[in-house]
């Protein structure tokens, strides 16, 4: 299984075949739609003229990278901040995993260790880390012992909470409903505080 998002089929294929593209999509998956976040790695490959390379992005001129992100249509609603974040993640991959995103989840002894590796990346807090862990487990077969427990509620096989649970149009609708409920609850809690 892989991701089945309502985006360009080539973008879905890239996510299925390129671990760095998948990771970049997850980096961008905040304050934009899932479709925007996970289609942007494909758009970035088009702008670069070739596949994504962590070493290249890590060493890219920061202003030039921002220009690639900001070029219409922008890859994110905050192109400057997210270009910097993607570059930080790529630098961490180069330093810790020889530039190979797949090594992030290769040969981990258990789900807790995988979550620790993910949340050590720039911009990955616990929740984002658990979502990415669930995405790897549910859609890409990365299932070290204890991965569901480490993913928390996102590891629930019946859940419709995140991009990890999107398999078709109906599951996408259920995930959107869940996110709207969470936003409404947070807004109500903030109003009462």
N, C-alpha and C positions, 0 to 999 in steps of 0.2 A: 504494500500500500504506500501511497505517497499523498501529497497534498492535492486536493481537488478544489481549487478556488476559481471563481468566475473571472479569470484573467486570461490574457493572451496564452494560448496553448504552449507557445514557445517559452513563455515565462514559467509556466508550470513544469515543463520539461527541464529547464535549467535548475529549478529548485530541487528536482528529483535527482539530478546528475551531479550537481556541484555543491559540496558541503559549505563552501565559503558563501555562495549565493544564498543558501538557506540561512546561514548565520547572519548575514547582512540583512536579510529580510526581517529576521527577528529583532535585530538592533533597531531597525526603522519602525517596528510595530509599536508605536506609541504616538498618540495624538493625531493619528491619521487612520483611515480605514485599513483593514487587513489587506484588502485588494491592492491598495496603493503601496503599502509597505512591502508586500511580497512580490509585486510586479516591478518595483524599482531596481532590484539587482539586475534584471534583464535589460532595463533601459540603460543602466550604468554600463553594462557590457557593450551595448550598441554605441554609446558615447566614447568609450575607450577604444572600440574597434576590435576587441578580443575578449577572451574569458577573463574573469576576475583573478587577480594574483595578489595574495596578501603582502608579499614582499614589495611589489610595485606600489600598492596603495599605502603601505606603511611609510615608504620613502617619497611619496608624491609631494610636490610642492603644495602646501596647505591652501594657498589662495587659488591655485589652479583646480584643486579638488573641490573647493567651495563653488567655483565657477561651473564645474560639471554638475554639481548637485542643484545649483540654482537655475541653470539653463531651463527655459520653459519647455515642457511642463516640469516644474521643480520636482525633485525626487522625494521631497518631504516638505511639510509646511514650515519647518525650521532648517533650511538647507545648510546654513553655516554651522550650527550646533551639531547637526547629524553627520555632516561630512567629517567634522572633528572626531565625533564618537566612533564612526566607522574606521577612521584612521587609527584611533587609539586601540580598538579591538584588533585590527590587523597587526599593529606593533606588538601587542601581547601575544598574538599567534606566532609571529616571527621569533620572539624571544623565548617562548615556552614550548612551542610545538613545531618548530622549524618551518613555520609558514603554512602548515597543513591543517586546515580546520577540522578535518576528520579525526586527527589525532587527539582532539579535545575529548572525544567520546570513545576512542579506541582503547582497548585493554584496561578499562576501569574495573576494579574489583566488585563494585556495587553501586547502587543508585545514589547513596549518600556521597560517595566520592565524586561521582559525575556531577551532582548538584554543586558540590564544593568547587569543582573546576569551572563550571558555568558561571557561578556567582562571583568568581574571582575576576571575571572579565569586566572591563570598564562598562558601567551603565547597566549591569545585570544585578538587580536586587533579588531578594528571595522569590518574590512572586514571578518576576520575569524569568528567573532561572527555573522555577517549577514548570512554567508554561513551556519553555523550550525543552526541558526534560520530557514532559508529556508528549510534546510534538515528536521528539526523536523516538520515543517508545511506541506511541500509537501509530504513527504514520511511516516510520522508517526502520522499524524492527530493532532499534537500539534498546535492548532490554536486559541490562545487567541485573543481578539479584537485588530485589528491594527497590526497583525503579519506581513502581507505582506508589509505594509508601513515601519515597523521597519527593515525588511530584505532588504530594498532598492531594487536595480535592481535585486537582487537574489530572491526576492519574486514574480517577474513577472511570471505569469503562463505559458507564452509562451517562457520563457528564456531557453537558453542552455548554462549556464555560469559555473556551478559547479556540484559537486557530487549530490546536491539536485535535479538536473534535469535528472539524469541517470535512465532510465526505461527500456532500451533495447540497443541493439548494435548500432542502428541508433542514438539514443540520446547521447550515449557515444561518437560517432564519431563527432557529432555536438559540444559537450562540448570541446573535444580535439581541434577542429578547432578554437573555440572561444579563448581558452587558448593560442594557437599558435599565433593568431592575436594580443592578448594582449602583449605577449612577444615581438613580432616583433615591435609593437608600442612603447613599453617601450625602446627597444634597439635603435630604430630610434630617440626617444626623447633624450636619453642619449648621442647619437652620435652628435646631434645638439646642445647640451647644452654647 
